[in-house]
Amino acid sequence: MADTNEQSNVDSFMKVREVAELFDVTSATVREWLKAGDLKGVKIGKGHYWRIKRSSVSDLATRRYGMESQND
């Protein structure tokens, strides 16, 4: 039987729009970060949609602004 705390160790994903709102930038800026490799994400579906790990968002916040995201 799986441990119920195991779920808390699983990294969840965010949409481009959610990341944009968090950083107060446009979705286009987040897509630029993804294309430049500043933010790690995966394309889903037919490659039109991105999903970004919360840990990657936190890493970017630390690198760019010296802070951690509030959604950890």
PQR file of N, CA, C, O and H, with PARSE charges and radii, in Angstrom:
ATOM      1  N   MET A   1       0.841  -1.179   0.000 -0.4000 1.5000
ATOM      2  CA  MET A   1       0.000   0.000   0.000 -0.0000 2.0000
ATOM      3  C   MET A   1       0.888   1.245   0.000  0.5500 1.7000
ATOM      4  O   MET A   1       1.863   1.307   0.749 -0.5500 1.4000
ATOM      5  N   ALA A   2       0.567   2.215  -0.815 -0.4000 1.5000
ATOM      6  CA  ALA A   2       1.374   3.433  -0.936 -0.0000 2.0000
ATOM      7  C   ALA A   2       1.217   4.311   0.292  0.5500 1.7000
ATOM      8  O   ALA A   2       0.137   4.416   0.873 -0.5500 1.4000
ATOM      9  H   ALA A   2      -0.226   2.165  -1.423  0.4000 1.0000
ATOM     10  N   ASP A   3       2.306   4.928   0.664 -0.4000 1.5000
ATOM     11  CA  ASP A   3       2.310   5.858   1.784 -0.0000 2.0000
ATOM     12  C   ASP A   3       1.556   7.123   1.393  0.5500 1.7000
ATOM     13  O   ASP A   3       1.760   7.644   0.297 -0.5500 1.4000
ATOM     14  H   ASP A   3       3.183   4.842   0.192  0.4000 1.0000
ATOM     15  N   THR A   4       0.689   7.625   2.267 -0.4000 1.5000
ATOM     16  CA  THR A   4      -0.099   8.809   1.936 -0.0000 2.0000
ATOM     17  C   THR A   4       0.770  10.053   1.829  0.5500 1.7000
ATOM     18  O   THR A   4       0.383  11.012   1.162 -0.5500 1.4000
ATOM     19  H   THR A   4       0.523   7.202   3.158  0.4000 1.0000
ATOM     20  N   ASN A   5       1.930  10.060   2.467 -0.4000 1.5000
ATOM     21  CA  ASN A   5       2.837  11.202   2.369 -0.0000 2.0000
ATOM     22  C   ASN A   5       3.617  11.208   1.060  0.5500 1.7000
ATOM     23  O   ASN A   5       4.257  12.202   0.716 -0.5500 1.4000
ATOM     24  H   ASN A   5       2.244   9.281   3.009  0.4000 1.0000
ATOM     25  N   GLU A   6       3.564  10.111   0.341 -0.4000 1.5000
ATOM     26  CA  GLU A   6       4.274  10.015  -0.935 -0.0000 2.0000
ATOM     27  C   GLU A   6       3.785  11.078  -1.904  0.5500 1.7000
ATOM     28  O   GLU A   6       4.579  11.611  -2.679 -0.5500 1.4000
ATOM     29  H   GLU A   6       3.044   9.303   0.619  0.4000 1.0000
ATOM     30  N   GLN A   7       2.512  11.396  -1.878 -0.4000 1.5000
ATOM     31  CA  GLN A   7       1.942  12.389  -2.787 -0.0000 2.0000
ATOM     32  C   GLN A   7       2.578  13.756  -2.589  0.5500 1.7000
ATOM     33  O   GLN A   7       2.724  14.508  -3.553 -0.5500 1.4000
ATOM     34  H   GLN A   7       1.867  10.963  -1.248  0.4000 1.0000
ATOM     35  N   SER A   8       2.961  14.097  -1.358 -0.4000 1.5000
ATOM     36  CA  SER A   8       3.562  15.402  -1.110 -0.0000 2.0000
ATOM     37  C   SER A   8       4.945  15.509  -1.733  0.5500 1.7000
ATOM     38  O   SER A   8       5.442  16.620  -1.920 -0.5500 1.4000
ATOM     39  H   SER A   8       2.843  13.486  -0.575  0.4000 1.0000
ATOM     40  N   ASN A   9       5.582  14.390  -2.059 -0.4000 1.5000
ATOM     41  CA  ASN A   9       6.897  14.406  -2.678 -0.0000 2.0000
ATOM     42  C   ASN A   9       6.827  14.526  -4.194  0.5500 1.7000
ATOM     43  O   ASN A   9       7.854  14.721  -4.844 -0.5500 1.4000
ATOM     44  H   ASN A   9       5.179  13.488  -1.906  0.4000 1.0000
ATOM     45  N   VAL A  10       5.641  14.413  -4.762 -0.4000 1.5000
ATOM     46  CA  VAL A  10       5.464  14.485  -6.202 -0.0000 2.0000
ATOM     47  C   VAL A  10       5.409  15.958  -6.610  0.5500 1.7000
ATOM     48  O   VAL A  10       4.636  16.738  -6.055 -0.5500 1.4000
ATOM     49  H   VAL A  10       4.807  14.254  -4.233  0.4000 1.0000
ATOM     50  N   ASP A  11       6.239  16.323  -7.586 -0.4000 1.5000
ATOM     51  CA  ASP A  11       6.280  17.699  -8.069 -0.0000 2.0000
ATOM     52  C   ASP A  11       5.072  17.948  -8.960  0.5500 1.7000
ATOM     53  O   ASP A  11       4.848  17.208  -9.917 -0.5500 1.4000
ATOM     54  H   ASP A  11       6.867  15.689  -8.036  0.4000 1.0000
ATOM     55  N   SER A  12       4.298  18.973  -8.660 -0.4000 1.5000
ATOM     56  CA  SER A  12       3.141  19.288  -9.484 -0.0000 2.0000
ATOM     57  C   SER A  12       3.539  20.270 -10.584  0.5500 1.7000
ATOM     58  O   SER A  12       4.627  20.845 -10.562 -0.5500 1.4000
ATOM     59  H   SER A  12       4.480  19.575  -7.882  0.4000 1.0000
ATOM     60  N   PHE A  13       2.656  20.445 -11.522 -0.4000 1.5000
ATOM     61  CA  PHE A  13       2.940  21.263 -12.687 -0.0000 2.0000
ATOM     62  C   PHE A  13       2.061  22.505 -12.715  0.5500 1.7000
ATOM     63  O   PHE A  13       0.963  22.528 -12.160 -0.5500 1.4000
ATOM     64  H   PHE A  13       1.772  19.978 -11.540  0.4000 1.0000
ATOM     65  N   MET A  14       2.575  23.534 -13.374 -0.4000 1.5000
ATOM     66  CA  MET A  14       1.839  24.787 -13.540 -0.0000 2.0000
ATOM     67  C   MET A  14       1.672  25.067 -15.029  0.5500 1.7000
ATOM     68  O   MET A  14       2.459  24.601 -15.853 -0.5500 1.4000
ATOM     69  H   MET A  14       3.467  23.516 -13.825  0.4000 1.0000
ATOM     70  N   LYS A  15       0.644  25.828 -15.359 -0.4000 1.5000
ATOM     71  CA  LYS A  15       0.425  26.276 -16.733 -0.0000 2.0000
ATOM     72  C   LYS A  15       1.217  27.559 -16.971  0.5500 1.7000
ATOM     73  O   LYS A  15       1.603  28.245 -16.024 -0.5500 1.4000
ATOM     74  H   LYS A  15       0.004  26.206 -14.690  0.4000 1.0000
ATOM     75  N   VAL A  16       1.452  27.872 -18.233 -0.4000 1.5000
ATOM     76  CA  VAL A  16       2.176  29.090 -18.601 -0.0000 2.0000
ATOM     77  C   VAL A  16       1.495  30.309 -17.987  0.5500 1.7000
ATOM     78  O   VAL A  16       2.164  31.185 -17.441 -0.5500 1.4000
ATOM     79  H   VAL A  16       1.138  27.315 -19.002  0.4000 1.0000
ATOM     80  N   ARG A  17       0.195  30.366 -18.074 -0.4000 1.5000
ATOM     81  CA  ARG A  17      -0.561  31.505 -17.548 -0.0000 2.0000
ATOM     82  C   ARG A  17      -0.339  31.670 -16.047  0.5500 1.7000
ATOM     83  O   ARG A  17      -0.199  32.792 -15.560 -0.5500 1.4000
ATOM     84  H   ARG A  17      -0.349  29.654 -18.518  0.4000 1.0000
ATOM     85  N   GLU A  18      -0.307  30.567 -15.317 -0.4000 1.5000
ATOM     86  CA  GLU A  18      -0.103  30.615 -13.870 -0.0000 2.0000
ATOM     87  C   GLU A  18       1.286  31.152 -13.516  0.5500 1.7000
ATOM     88  O   GLU A  18       1.437  31.944 -12.586 -0.5500 1.4000
ATOM     89  H   GLU A  18      -0.420  29.655 -15.712  0.4000 1.0000
ATOM     90  N   VAL A  19       2.290  30.714 -14.268 -0.4000 1.5000
ATOM     91  CA  VAL A  19       3.656  31.197 -14.037 -0.0000 2.0000
ATOM     92  C   VAL A  19       3.734  32.687 -14.369  0.5500 1.7000
ATOM     93  O   VAL A  19       4.367  33.455 -13.644 -0.5500 1.4000
ATOM     94  H   VAL A  19       2.167  30.072 -15.024  0.4000 1.0000
ATOM     95  N   ALA A  20       3.095  33.092 -15.457 -0.4000 1.5000
ATOM     96  CA  ALA A  20       3.084  34.506 -15.850 -0.0000 2.0000
ATOM     97  C   ALA A  20       2.466  35.367 -14.752  0.5500 1.7000
ATOM     98  O   ALA A  20       2.985  36.436 -14.429 -0.5500 1.4000
ATOM     99  H   ALA A  20       2.581  32.468 -16.045  0.4000 1.0000
ATOM    100  N   GLU A  21       1.368  34.906 -14.185 -0.4000 1.5000
ATOM    101  CA  GLU A  21       0.717  35.657 -13.109 -0.0000 2.0000
ATOM    102  C   GLU A  21       1.611  35.738 -11.877  0.5500 1.7000
ATOM    103  O   GLU A  21       1.668  36.774 -11.214 -0.5500 1.4000
ATOM    104  H   GLU A  21       0.946  34.038 -14.447  0.4000 1.0000
ATOM    105  N   LEU A  22       2.295  34.665 -11.575 -0.4000 1.5000
ATOM    106  CA  LEU A  22       3.172  34.620 -10.407 -0.0000 2.0000
ATOM    107  C   LEU A  22       4.312  35.628 -10.524  0.5500 1.7000
ATOM    108  O   LEU A  22       4.661  36.292  -9.548 -0.5500 1.4000
ATOM    109  H   LEU A  22       2.249  33.823 -12.113  0.4000 1.0000
ATOM    110  N   PHE A  23       4.897  35.741 -11.731 -0.4000 1.5000
ATOM    111  CA  PHE A  23       6.013  36.650 -11.952 -0.0000 2.0000
ATOM    112  C   PHE A  23       5.572  38.028 -12.449  0.5500 1.7000
ATOM    113  O   PHE A  23       6.401  38.920 -12.631 -0.5500 1.4000
ATOM    114  H   PHE A  23       4.613  35.201 -12.524  0.4000 1.0000
ATOM    115  N   ASP A  24       4.262  38.199 -12.667 -0.4000 1.5000
ATOM    116  CA  ASP A  24       3.708  39.452 -13.180 -0.0000 2.0000
ATOM    117  C   ASP A  24       4.330  39.821 -14.524  0.5500 1.7000
ATOM    118  O   ASP A  24       4.771  40.949 -14.743 -0.5500 1.4000
ATOM    119  H   ASP A  24       3.589  37.475 -12.519  0.4000 1.0000
ATOM    120  N   VAL A  25       4.349  38.829 -15.417 -0.4000 1.5000
ATOM    121  CA  VAL A  25       4.832  39.013 -16.785 -0.0000 2.0000
ATOM    122  C   VAL A  25       3.780  38.436 -17.729  0.5500 1.7000
ATOM    123  O   VAL A  25       2.785  37.866 -17.282 -0.5500 1.4000
ATOM    124  H   VAL A  25       3.990  37.913 -15.240  0.4000 1.0000
ATOM    125  N   THR A  26       3.999  38.584 -19.021 -0.4000 1.5000
ATOM    126  CA  THR A  26       3.062  38.021 -19.991 -0.0000 2.0000
ATOM    127  C   THR A  26       3.359  36.539 -20.229  0.5500 1.7000
ATOM    128  O   THR A  26       4.444  36.050 -19.915 -0.5500 1.4000
ATOM    129  H   THR A  26       4.807  39.047 -19.384  0.4000 1.0000
ATOM    130  N   SER A  27       2.389  35.848 -20.781 -0.4000 1.5000
ATOM    131  CA  SER A  27       2.586  34.447 -21.158 -0.0000 2.0000
ATOM    132  C   SER A  27       3.680  34.319 -22.207  0.5500 1.7000
ATOM    133  O   SER A  27       4.414  33.331 -22.227 -0.5500 1.4000
ATOM    134  H   SER A  27       1.508  36.245 -21.036  0.4000 1.0000
ATOM    135  N   ALA A  28       3.791  35.315 -23.077 -0.4000 1.5000
ATOM    136  CA  ALA A  28       4.837  35.302 -24.105 -0.0000 2.0000
ATOM    137  C   ALA A  28       6.223  35.330 -23.457  0.5500 1.7000
ATOM    138  O   ALA A  28       7.146  34.679 -23.948 -0.5500 1.4000
ATOM    139  H   ALA A  28       3.194  36.118 -23.061  0.4000 1.0000
ATOM    140  N   THR A  29       6.374  36.070 -22.371 -0.4000 1.5000
ATOM    141  CA  THR A  29       7.656  36.119 -21.673 -0.0000 2.0000
ATOM    142  C   THR A  29       7.996  34.754 -21.090  0.5500 1.7000
ATOM    143  O   THR A  29       9.144  34.316 -21.166 -0.5500 1.4000
ATOM    144  H   THR A  29       5.625  36.599 -21.973  0.4000 1.0000
ATOM    145  N   VAL A  30       7.025  34.088 -20.517 -0.4000 1.5000
ATOM    146  CA  VAL A  30       7.265  32.748 -19.963 -0.0000 2.0000
ATOM    147  C   VAL A  30       7.667  31.789 -21.072  0.5500 1.7000
ATOM    148  O   VAL A  30       8.573  30.976 -20.887 -0.5500 1.4000
ATOM    149  H   VAL A  30       6.093  34.444 -20.455  0.4000 1.0000
ATOM    150  N   ARG A  31       7.012  31.871 -22.216 -0.4000 1.5000
ATOM    151  CA  ARG A  31       7.388  31.015 -23.350 -0.0000 2.0000
ATOM    152  C   ARG A  31       8.809  31.314 -23.826  0.5500 1.7000
ATOM    153  O   ARG A  31       9.533  30.403 -24.228 -0.5500 1.4000
ATOM    154  H   ARG A  31       6.276  32.531 -22.367  0.4000 1.0000
ATOM    155  N   GLU A  32       9.210  32.579 -23.784 -0.4000 1.5000
ATOM    156  CA  GLU A  32      10.590  32.943 -24.141 -0.0000 2.0000
ATOM    157  C   GLU A  32      11.572  32.308 -23.157  0.5500 1.7000
ATOM    158  O   GLU A  32      12.610  31.789 -23.568 -0.5500 1.4000
ATOM    159  H   GLU A  32       8.622  33.320 -23.458  0.4000 1.0000
ATOM    160  N   TRP A  33      11.253  32.345 -21.854 -0.4000 1.5000
ATOM    161  CA  TRP A  33      12.099  31.709 -20.845 -0.0000 2.0000
ATOM    162  C   TRP A  33      12.225  30.223 -21.117  0.5500 1.7000
ATOM    163  O   TRP A  33      13.307  29.653 -20.986 -0.5500 1.4000
ATOM    164  H   TRP A  33      10.410  32.767 -21.520  0.4000 1.0000
ATOM    165  N   LEU A  34      11.108  29.587 -21.502 -0.4000 1.5000
ATOM    166  CA  LEU A  34      11.125  28.155 -21.803 -0.0000 2.0000
ATOM    167  C   LEU A  34      12.016  27.871 -23.010  0.5500 1.7000
ATOM    168  O   LEU A  34      12.841  26.958 -22.973 -0.5500 1.4000
ATOM    169  H   LEU A  34      10.229  30.051 -21.609  0.4000 1.0000
ATOM    170  N   LYS A  35      11.852  28.644 -24.071 -0.4000 1.5000
ATOM    171  CA  LYS A  35      12.642  28.433 -25.288 -0.0000 2.0000
ATOM    172  C   LYS A  35      14.121  28.697 -25.055  0.5500 1.7000
ATOM    173  O   LYS A  35      14.972  28.041 -25.655 -0.5500 1.4000
ATOM    174  H   LYS A  35      11.182  29.385 -24.101  0.4000 1.0000
ATOM    175  N   ALA A  36      14.434  29.661 -24.181 -0.4000 1.5000
ATOM    176  CA  ALA A  36      15.829  30.006 -23.890 -0.0000 2.0000
ATOM    177  C   ALA A  36      16.473  29.031 -22.906  0.5500 1.7000
ATOM    178  O   ALA A  36      17.689  29.045 -22.714 -0.5500 1.4000
ATOM    179  H   ALA A  36      13.743  30.194 -23.694  0.4000 1.0000
ATOM    180  N   GLY A  37      15.649  28.186 -22.283 -0.4000 1.5000
ATOM    181  CA  GLY A  37      16.174  27.240 -21.311 -0.0000 2.0000
ATOM    182  C   GLY A  37      16.302  27.810 -19.911  0.5500 1.7000
ATOM    183  O   GLY A  37      16.843  27.151 -19.022 -0.5500 1.4000
ATOM    184  H   GLY A  37      14.661  28.175 -22.439  0.4000 1.0000
ATOM    185  N   ASP A  38      15.811  29.028 -19.700 -0.4000 1.5000
ATOM    186  CA  ASP A  38      15.841  29.631 -18.362 -0.0000 2.0000
ATOM    187  C   ASP A  38      14.836  28.971 -17.432  0.5500 1.7000
ATOM    188  O   ASP A  38      14.984  29.018 -16.211 -0.5500 1.4000
ATOM    189  H   ASP A  38      15.372  29.563 -20.422  0.4000 1.0000
ATOM    190  N   LEU A  39      13.834  28.368 -18.004 -0.4000 1.5000
ATOM    191  CA  LEU A  39      12.775  27.691 -17.261 -0.0000 2.0000
ATOM    192  C   LEU A  39      12.571  26.335 -17.909  0.5500 1.7000
ATOM    193  O   LEU A  39      12.475  26.241 -19.132 -0.5500 1.4000
ATOM    194  H   LEU A  39      13.714  28.329 -18.996  0.4000 1.0000
ATOM    195  N   LYS A  40      12.504  25.295 -17.112 -0.4000 1.5000
ATOM    196  CA  LYS A  40      12.334  23.939 -17.642 -0.0000 2.0000
ATOM    197  C   LYS A  40      10.848  23.581 -17.673  0.5500 1.7000
ATOM    198  O   LYS A  40      10.119  23.787 -16.702 -0.5500 1.4000
ATOM    199  H   LYS A  40      12.582  25.371 -16.118  0.4000 1.0000
ATOM    200  N   GLY A  41      10.426  23.047 -18.801 -0.4000 1.5000
ATOM    201  CA  GLY A  41       9.044  22.641 -18.943 -0.0000 2.0000
ATOM    202  C   GLY A  41       8.923  21.525 -19.963  0.5500 1.7000
ATOM    203  O   GLY A  41       9.898  21.154 -20.616 -0.5500 1.4000
ATOM    204  H   GLY A  41      11.017  22.880 -19.590  0.4000 1.0000
ATOM    205  N   VAL A  42       7.724  20.999 -20.091 -0.4000 1.5000
ATOM    206  CA  VAL A  42       7.462  19.951 -21.075 -0.0000 2.0000
ATOM    207  C   VAL A  42       6.268  20.361 -21.921  0.5500 1.7000
ATOM    208  O   VAL A  42       5.306  20.955 -21.434 -0.5500 1.4000
ATOM    209  H   VAL A  42       6.932  21.300 -19.560  0.4000 1.0000
ATOM    210  N   LYS A  43       6.357  20.028 -23.200 -0.4000 1.5000
ATOM    211  CA  LYS A  43       5.226  20.265 -24.097 -0.0000 2.0000
ATOM    212  C   LYS A  43       4.291  19.074 -23.997  0.5500 1.7000
ATOM    213  O   LYS A  43       4.728  17.926 -23.924 -0.5500 1.4000
ATOM    214  H   LYS A  43       7.139  19.546 -23.596  0.4000 1.0000
ATOM    215  N   ILE A  44       3.001  19.362 -23.995 -0.4000 1.5000
ATOM    216  CA  ILE A  44       2.024  18.283 -23.923 -0.0000 2.0000
ATOM    217  C   ILE A  44       1.072  18.384 -25.106  0.5500 1.7000
ATOM    218  O   ILE A  44       1.057  19.370 -25.843 -0.5500 1.4000
ATOM    219  H   ILE A  44       2.645  20.295 -24.054  0.4000 1.0000
ATOM    220  N   GLY A  45       0.297  17.352 -25.255 -0.4000 1.5000
ATOM    221  CA  GLY A  45      -0.642  17.324 -26.377 -0.0000 2.0000
ATOM    222  C   GLY A  45       0.115  17.261 -27.685  0.5500 1.7000
ATOM    223  O   GLY A  45       1.025  16.448 -27.847 -0.5500 1.4000
ATOM    224  H   GLY A  45       0.309  16.552 -24.656  0.4000 1.0000
ATOM    225  N   LYS A  46      -0.257  18.111 -28.606 -0.4000 1.5000
ATOM    226  CA  LYS A  46       0.414  18.166 -29.901 -0.0000 2.0000
ATOM    227  C   LYS A  46       1.544  19.190 -29.893  0.5500 1.7000
ATOM    228  O   LYS A  46       1.952  19.689 -30.942 -0.5500 1.4000
ATOM    229  H   LYS A  46      -0.996  18.771 -28.473  0.4000 1.0000
ATOM    230  N   GLY A  47       2.042  19.495 -28.701 -0.4000 1.5000
ATOM    231  CA  GLY A  47       3.160  20.419 -28.580 -0.0000 2.0000
ATOM    232  C   GLY A  47       2.761  21.875 -28.486  0.5500 1.7000
ATOM    233  O   GLY A  47       3.613  22.759 -28.573 -0.5500 1.4000
ATOM    234  H   GLY A  47       1.711  19.090 -27.849  0.4000 1.0000
ATOM    235  N   HIS A  48       1.474  22.137 -28.308 -0.4000 1.5000
ATOM    236  CA  HIS A  48       0.997  23.510 -28.252 -0.0000 2.0000
ATOM    237  C   HIS A  48       0.952  24.049 -26.823  0.5500 1.7000
ATOM    238  O   HIS A  48       0.892  25.261 -26.614 -0.5500 1.4000
ATOM    239  H   HIS A  48       0.782  21.419 -28.238  0.4000 1.0000
ATOM    240  N   TYR A  49       0.980  23.162 -25.857 -0.4000 1.5000
ATOM    241  CA  TYR A  49       0.824  23.560 -24.462 -0.0000 2.0000
ATOM    242  C   TYR A  49       2.041  23.161 -23.650  0.5500 1.7000
ATOM    243  O   TYR A  49       2.608  22.087 -23.854 -0.5500 1.4000
ATOM    244  H   TYR A  49       1.029  22.177 -26.026  0.4000 1.0000
ATOM    245  N   TRP A  50       2.440  24.021 -22.735 -0.4000 1.5000
ATOM    246  CA  TRP A  50       3.559  23.758 -21.841 -0.0000 2.0000
ATOM    247  C   TRP A  50       3.050  23.486 -20.435  0.5500 1.7000
ATOM    248  O   TRP A  50       2.016  24.010 -20.020 -0.5500 1.4000
ATOM    249  H   TRP A  50       1.980  24.893 -22.569  0.4000 1.0000
ATOM    250  N   ARG A  51       3.787  22.665 -19.715 -0.4000 1.5000
ATOM    251  CA  ARG A  51       3.587  22.486 -18.282 -0.0000 2.0000
ATOM    252  C   ARG A  51       4.950  22.632 -17.633  0.5500 1.7000
ATOM    253  O   ARG A  51       5.944  22.082 -18.108 -0.5500 1.4000
ATOM    254  H   ARG A  51       4.627  22.240 -20.052  0.4000 1.0000
ATOM    255  N   ILE A  52       4.984  23.376 -16.546 -0.4000 1.5000
ATOM    256  CA  ILE A  52       6.235  23.710 -15.881 -0.0000 2.0000
ATOM    257  C   ILE A  52       6.194  23.182 -14.455  0.5500 1.7000
ATOM    258  O   ILE A  52       5.230  23.421 -13.727 -0.5500 1.4000
ATOM    259  H   ILE A  52       4.177  23.823 -16.159  0.4000 1.0000
ATOM    260  N   LYS A  53       7.245  22.459 -14.054 -0.4000 1.5000
ATOM    261  CA  LYS A  53       7.319  21.958 -12.686 -0.0000 2.0000
ATOM    262  C   LYS A  53       7.441  23.121 -11.710  0.5500 1.7000
ATOM    263  O   LYS A  53       8.151  24.093 -11.967 -0.5500 1.4000
ATOM    264  H   LYS A  53       8.028  22.264 -14.646  0.4000 1.0000
ATOM    265  N   ARG A  54       6.743  23.006 -10.595 -0.4000 1.5000
ATOM    266  CA  ARG A  54       6.833  24.044  -9.567 -0.0000 2.0000
ATOM    267  C   ARG A  54       8.266  24.219  -9.076  0.5500 1.7000
ATOM    268  O   ARG A  54       8.676  25.335  -8.756 -0.5500 1.4000
ATOM    269  H   ARG A  54       6.167  22.217 -10.386  0.4000 1.0000
ATOM    270  N   SER A  55       9.024  23.139  -9.014 -0.4000 1.5000
ATOM    271  CA  SER A  55      10.414  23.250  -8.566 -0.0000 2.0000
ATOM    272  C   SER A  55      11.238  24.083  -9.541  0.5500 1.7000
ATOM    273  O   SER A  55      12.152  24.793  -9.122 -0.5500 1.4000
ATOM    274  H   SER A  55       8.691  22.233  -9.275  0.4000 1.0000
ATOM    275  N   SER A  56      10.930  24.009 -10.833 -0.4000 1.5000
ATOM    276  CA  SER A  56      11.630  24.811 -11.830 -0.0000 2.0000
ATOM    277  C   SER A  56      11.277  26.291 -11.672  0.5500 1.7000
ATOM    278  O   SER A  56      12.127  27.164 -11.846 -0.5500 1.4000
ATOM    279  H   SER A  56      10.187  23.432 -11.173  0.4000 1.0000
ATOM    280  N   VAL A  57      10.021  26.558 -11.340 -0.4000 1.5000
ATOM    281  CA  VAL A  57       9.583  27.933 -11.100 -0.0000 2.0000
ATOM    282  C   VAL A  57      10.315  28.501  -9.884  0.5500 1.7000
ATOM    283  O   VAL A  57      10.778  29.642  -9.898 -0.5500 1.4000
ATOM    284  H   VAL A  57       9.330  25.849 -11.198  0.4000 1.0000
ATOM    285  N   SER A  58      10.409  27.695  -8.844 -0.4000 1.5000
ATOM    286  CA  SER A  58      11.116  28.113  -7.634 -0.0000 2.0000
ATOM    287  C   SER A  58      12.589  28.385  -7.928  0.5500 1.7000
ATOM    288  O   SER A  58      13.151  29.365  -7.438 -0.5500 1.4000
ATOM    289  H   SER A  58      10.032  26.769  -8.832  0.4000 1.0000
ATOM    290  N   ASP A  59      13.212  27.522  -8.725 -0.4000 1.5000
ATOM    291  CA  ASP A  59      14.621  27.711  -9.106 -0.0000 2.0000
ATOM    292  C   ASP A  59      14.803  29.025  -9.876  0.5500 1.7000
ATOM    293  O   ASP A  59      15.755  29.766  -9.636 -0.5500 1.4000
ATOM    294  H   ASP A  59      12.756  26.726  -9.123  0.4000 1.0000
ATOM    295  N   LEU A  60      13.887  29.300 -10.794 -0.4000 1.5000
ATOM    296  CA  LEU A  60      13.973  30.534 -11.572 -0.0000 2.0000
ATOM    297  C   LEU A  60      13.814  31.748 -10.668  0.5500 1.7000
ATOM    298  O   LEU A  60      14.545  32.727 -10.819 -0.5500 1.4000
ATOM    299  H   LEU A  60      13.113  28.698 -10.989  0.4000 1.0000
ATOM    300  N   ALA A  61      12.878  31.701  -9.739 -0.4000 1.5000
ATOM    301  CA  ALA A  61      12.668  32.819  -8.810 -0.0000 2.0000
ATOM    302  C   ALA A  61      13.925  33.078  -7.990  0.5500 1.7000
ATOM    303  O   ALA A  61      14.306  34.227  -7.764 -0.5500 1.4000
ATOM    304  H   ALA A  61      12.285  30.906  -9.616  0.4000 1.0000
ATOM    305  N   THR A  62      14.561  32.006  -7.551 -0.4000 1.5000
ATOM    306  CA  THR A  62      15.789  32.149  -6.766 -0.0000 2.0000
ATOM    307  C   THR A  62      16.907  32.744  -7.609  0.5500 1.7000
ATOM    308  O   THR A  62      17.614  33.641  -7.150 -0.5500 1.4000
ATOM    309  H   THR A  62      14.252  31.073  -7.735  0.4000 1.0000
ATOM    310  N   ARG A  63      17.075  32.260  -8.830 -0.4000 1.5000
ATOM    311  CA  ARG A  63      18.140  32.760  -9.710 -0.0000 2.0000
ATOM    312  C   ARG A  63      17.923  34.212 -10.119  0.5500 1.7000
ATOM    313  O   ARG A  63      18.855  35.016 -10.099 -0.5500 1.4000
ATOM    314  H   ARG A  63      16.500  31.531  -9.203  0.4000 1.0000
ATOM    315  N   ARG A  64      16.699  34.542 -10.487 -0.4000 1.5000
ATOM    316  CA  ARG A  64      16.426  35.883 -11.012 -0.0000 2.0000
ATOM    317  C   ARG A  64      16.222  36.935  -9.936  0.5500 1.7000
ATOM    318  O   ARG A  64      16.640  38.083 -10.088 -0.5500 1.4000
ATOM    319  H   ARG A  64      15.942  33.889 -10.503  0.4000 1.0000
ATOM    320  N   TYR A  65      15.574  36.535  -8.847 -0.4000 1.5000
ATOM    321  CA  TYR A  65      15.141  37.537  -7.873 -0.0000 2.0000
ATOM    322  C   TYR A  65      15.635  37.269  -6.456  0.5500 1.7000
ATOM    323  O   TYR A  65      15.342  38.043  -5.544 -0.5500 1.4000
ATOM    324  H   TYR A  65      15.234  35.603  -8.724  0.4000 1.0000
ATOM    325  N   GLY A  66      16.380  36.185  -6.261 -0.4000 1.5000
ATOM    326  CA  GLY A  66      16.866  35.869  -4.934 -0.0000 2.0000
ATOM    327  C   GLY A  66      15.753  35.540  -3.963  0.5500 1.7000
ATOM    328  O   GLY A  66      15.865  35.807  -2.766 -0.5500 1.4000
ATOM    329  H   GLY A  66      16.618  35.557  -7.002  0.4000 1.0000
ATOM    330  N   MET A  67      14.673  34.958  -4.478 -0.4000 1.5000
ATOM    331  CA  MET A  67      13.524  34.603  -3.637 -0.0000 2.0000
ATOM    332  C   MET A  67      12.998  33.247  -4.038  0.5500 1.7000
ATOM    333  O   MET A  67      13.373  32.707  -5.078 -0.5500 1.4000
ATOM    334  H   MET A  67      14.582  34.741  -5.450  0.4000 1.0000
ATOM    335  N   GLU A  68      12.132  32.700  -3.214 -0.4000 1.5000
ATOM    336  CA  GLU A  68      11.497  31.429  -3.527 -0.0000 2.0000
ATOM    337  C   GLU A  68      10.023  31.671  -3.787  0.5500 1.7000
ATOM    338  O   GLU A  68       9.432  32.588  -3.217 -0.5500 1.4000
ATOM    339  H   GLU A  68      11.827  33.139  -2.368  0.4000 1.0000
ATOM    340  N   SER A  69       9.423  30.850  -4.648 -0.4000 1.5000
ATOM    341  CA  SER A  69       8.018  31.013  -4.964 -0.0000 2.0000
ATOM    342  C   SER A  69       7.182  30.671  -3.743  0.5500 1.7000
ATOM    343  O   SER A  69       7.596  29.882  -2.894 -0.5500 1.4000
ATOM    344  H   SER A  69       9.904  30.105  -5.111  0.4000 1.0000
ATOM    345  N   GLN A  70       6.003  31.271  -3.662 -0.4000 1.5000
ATOM    346  CA  GLN A  70       5.108  31.064  -2.518 -0.0000 2.0000
ATOM    347  C   GLN A  70       4.252  29.826  -2.682  0.5500 1.7000
ATOM    348  O   GLN A  70       3.490  29.484  -1.778 -0.5500 1.4000
ATOM    349  H   GLN A  70       5.666  31.913  -4.351  0.4000 1.0000
ATOM    350  N   ASN A  71       4.359  29.143  -3.818 -0.4000 1.5000
ATOM    351  CA  ASN A  71       3.498  27.996  -4.096 -0.0000 2.0000
ATOM    352  C   ASN A  71       4.142  26.672  -3.806  0.5500 1.7000
ATOM    353  O   ASN A  71       3.630  25.644  -4.249 -0.5500 1.4000
ATOM    354  H   ASN A  71       4.978  29.421  -4.552  0.4000 1.0000
ATOM    355  N   ASP A  72       5.253  26.639  -3.076 -0.4000 1.5000
ATOM    356  CA  ASP A  72       5.922  25.368  -2.754 -0.0000 2.0000
ATOM    357  C   ASP A  72       5.169  24.621  -1.683  0.5500 1.7000
ATOM    358  O   ASP A  72       5.582  23.531  -1.284 -0.5500 1.4000
ATOM    359  H   ASP A  72       5.669  27.474  -2.716  0.4000 1.0000
TER
END
